[in-house]
Amino acid sequence: MDPHLLRTFVAVAETGSFSAAAQRLAYTQSAVSQQIAALEADLGTALLTRRPVTLTPAGERLHRHATLILIRVEAARADVTRALAPPGRLRLGLTPLAWSPAVVTAITRVREARVVAADRDRIVTAVSTGELDAGLIDGFTAPSDPIRLPERTAVGVSENPAVVAVAAGHPLAGRTGVNLADLADSYWIDAPSIAPFSRLPVDGPRAGLRYEGADVTILTGLIAAGHGLLVLPAALVAGRPGLAGIPITAPRLVHRVELLHAPGSEASLSPQALQ
């Protein structure tokens, strides 16, 4: 099967539309239709119904395989490119809260570095395909509990206490501890690219304000201005003007950072270099 045809098929399956897939791939709609027809002819079965556009049972099976095949194709391409790259090059991705002074120290040891900040899903995908040599991702977990990732194994780099970050003048600021369940009705900030509620190992509180950026300074500024609460690493909150961190008594939570490597690039960065 031609990977180009598989890529078109995946685009149609994910967008649910021939025209939307054409826009994503910068093709004409007729070209998309022709490629889907060619793939169906090759396999001898219909993969999509047309009105509405949905996957047939055969299409559902192919979609599961196609996404993995395309990842492996990209990984192979990146591996060949990596073999031709000059020594000492590092392409590192990290989620905003995975940054630390140790990262700066680590990248000064390489001749050529590129750093990409993005959300966890983007980093995991880019490392899987070899677009990035390594990725640092973070999350809030129970102590010693690894971050749950689909079909990926990461190496733990650090664990630090998690706190509820509030404005220094907030009524809760003087508390010595808090149960997250007691704050379910509080006004929270949802920051999906930085610290999404959906990845807390508890039933997430209700969000009021939503911040869709990835700038930690803006986010902490919103908290300091009284726009809501958020679970953050204690080290990030400590010493920041206008912020207070309340220790979490239940559930037990830590902020964990883990290191991912692209296949064949394990020597590009070590956990010890980031500690």
Protein Blocks (a to p, Z undefined) as FASTA:
>chain_A
ZZklmmmmmmmmmnopaklmmmmnopafklmmmmmmmmmmmnopafbdfbdcdddfklmm
mmmmmmmmmmmmmmmmmmmmmmmpcehiacddddfklgcfklmmmmmmpmbdcdddddfk
lmmmmmmnomambdcddddddehiacddehiacddfbdcdddddddfklmklmpgbdcfk
lmmmpccdddfklmgfklpcbdcdddfbdcfbfbfklmmmmmmnopaccdddfklmgopa
hiacdddfbdcddddddddddehilmmpcfklmZZ
